[in-house]
Amino acid sequence: MAVEAIVALAIICVAINTTAVCLSGSKTLVEKSSRRCDQALAYHVLKKCQVDRVKVHGHYYQLRGDKKVYDEEENKTYAFK
């Protein structure tokens, strides 16, 4: 009886750890996807509206080159295909 309880407890621990890892991985995936979407929106607005800067969700973007946007908050340039 005690062995069954230990095995059940081990299975529950593995299930909880697996769930936590999956949820944390999906959160980072959603954040990355959201950031790419914001960058694409900023690029589109900068190309169509002929403005120097645009603010999308707290980040200021500038058009750099043909298919690049510069994020002033992160000091990075992102390229589009």
DOVEX-662691 format. One record per residue (C-alpha): residue number from 1; x, y, z. Coordinates in Angstrom, 1 decimal. Layout:
N
r seq->NUM | X->X | Y->Y | Z->Z $
...
//
This chain:
81
r seq->1 | X->0.0 | Y->0.0 | Z->0.0 $
r seq->2 | X->2.8 | Y->2.4 | Z->0.8 $
r seq->3 | X->4.6 | Y->1.7 | Z->-2.4 $
r seq->4 | X->1.4 | Y->2.5 | Z->-4.4 $
r seq->5 | X->1.2 | Y->5.8 | Z->-2.5 $
r seq->6 | X->4.8 | Y->6.7 | Z->-3.3 $
r seq->7 | X->4.3 | Y->5.8 | Z->-7.0 $
r seq->8 | X->1.2 | Y->7.9 | Z->-7.1 $
r seq->9 | X->3.0 | Y->10.8 | Z->-5.5 $
r seq->10 | X->5.8 | Y->10.5 | Z->-8.0 $
r seq->11 | X->3.4 | Y->10.5 | Z->-10.9 $
r seq->12 | X->1.7 | Y->13.6 | Z->-9.5 $
r seq->13 | X->5.0 | Y->15.4 | Z->-9.1 $
r seq->14 | X->6.0 | Y->14.6 | Z->-12.7 $
r seq->15 | X->2.6 | Y->15.8 | Z->-14.0 $
r seq->16 | X->2.9 | Y->19.1 | Z->-12.1 $
r seq->17 | X->6.4 | Y->19.8 | Z->-13.2 $
r seq->18 | X->5.5 | Y->19.0 | Z->-16.8 $
r seq->19 | X->2.5 | Y->21.3 | Z->-16.7 $
r seq->20 | X->4.6 | Y->24.1 | Z->-15.2 $
r seq->21 | X->7.3 | Y->23.7 | Z->-17.9 $
r seq->22 | X->4.7 | Y->23.7 | Z->-20.7 $
r seq->23 | X->2.9 | Y->26.8 | Z->-19.4 $
r seq->24 | X->6.1 | Y->28.8 | Z->-19.0 $
r seq->25 | X->7.2 | Y->27.9 | Z->-22.5 $
r seq->26 | X->3.9 | Y->28.9 | Z->-24.0 $
r seq->27 | X->4.1 | Y->32.3 | Z->-22.2 $
r seq->28 | X->7.5 | Y->33.1 | Z->-23.8 $
r seq->29 | X->6.2 | Y->32.0 | Z->-27.2 $
r seq->30 | X->3.2 | Y->34.3 | Z->-26.9 $
r seq->31 | X->5.4 | Y->37.2 | Z->-25.8 $
r seq->32 | X->7.7 | Y->36.7 | Z->-28.7 $
r seq->33 | X->4.9 | Y->36.4 | Z->-31.2 $
r seq->34 | X->3.3 | Y->39.6 | Z->-29.8 $
r seq->35 | X->6.5 | Y->41.5 | Z->-30.1 $
r seq->36 | X->6.9 | Y->40.4 | Z->-33.8 $
r seq->37 | X->3.3 | Y->41.5 | Z->-34.5 $
r seq->38 | X->4.0 | Y->44.9 | Z->-32.9 $
r seq->39 | X->7.1 | Y->45.3 | Z->-35.0 $
r seq->40 | X->5.2 | Y->44.4 | Z->-38.2 $
r seq->41 | X->2.5 | Y->46.9 | Z->-37.3 $
r seq->42 | X->5.1 | Y->49.6 | Z->-36.7 $
r seq->43 | X->6.8 | Y->48.9 | Z->-40.0 $
r seq->44 | X->3.4 | Y->49.0 | Z->-41.9 $
r seq->45 | X->2.4 | Y->52.3 | Z->-40.2 $
r seq->46 | X->5.8 | Y->53.9 | Z->-40.8 $
r seq->47 | X->5.8 | Y->52.9 | Z->-44.5 $
r seq->48 | X->2.2 | Y->54.0 | Z->-45.2 $
r seq->49 | X->1.9 | Y->57.2 | Z->-43.1 $
r seq->50 | X->5.3 | Y->58.7 | Z->-43.8 $
r seq->51 | X->5.9 | Y->59.5 | Z->-40.1 $
r seq->52 | X->9.3 | Y->59.5 | Z->-38.3 $
r seq->53 | X->8.3 | Y->57.6 | Z->-35.2 $
r seq->54 | X->5.4 | Y->55.4 | Z->-34.0 $
r seq->55 | X->4.6 | Y->54.1 | Z->-30.6 $
r seq->56 | X->3.2 | Y->50.6 | Z->-30.3 $
r seq->57 | X->2.5 | Y->49.1 | Z->-26.9 $
r seq->58 | X->5.0 | Y->51.3 | Z->-25.1 $
r seq->59 | X->7.9 | Y->50.9 | Z->-27.7 $
r seq->60 | X->8.9 | Y->53.6 | Z->-30.1 $
r seq->61 | X->9.9 | Y->52.5 | Z->-33.5 $
r seq->62 | X->11.7 | Y->54.2 | Z->-36.4 $
r seq->63 | X->12.1 | Y->53.2 | Z->-40.0 $
r seq->64 | X->15.7 | Y->52.2 | Z->-40.8 $
r seq->65 | X->16.7 | Y->51.2 | Z->-44.3 $
r seq->66 | X->14.4 | Y->49.4 | Z->-46.7 $
r seq->67 | X->12.8 | Y->46.7 | Z->-44.5 $
r seq->68 | X->14.1 | Y->47.4 | Z->-41.0 $
r seq->69 | X->12.6 | Y->49.0 | Z->-37.9 $
r seq->70 | X->14.6 | Y->50.3 | Z->-35.0 $
r seq->71 | X->13.2 | Y->49.8 | Z->-31.4 $
r seq->72 | X->14.3 | Y->52.7 | Z->-29.3 $
r seq->73 | X->13.4 | Y->51.0 | Z->-26.0 $
r seq->74 | X->15.6 | Y->47.9 | Z->-26.7 $
r seq->75 | X->18.2 | Y->49.7 | Z->-28.9 $
r seq->76 | X->17.8 | Y->46.9 | Z->-31.6 $
r seq->77 | X->17.1 | Y->46.9 | Z->-35.3 $
r seq->78 | X->14.7 | Y->44.3 | Z->-36.7 $
r seq->79 | X->14.6 | Y->43.2 | Z->-40.3 $
r seq->80 | X->11.6 | Y->41.9 | Z->-42.3 $
r seq->81 | X->11.6 | Y->39.6 | Z->-45.3 $
//
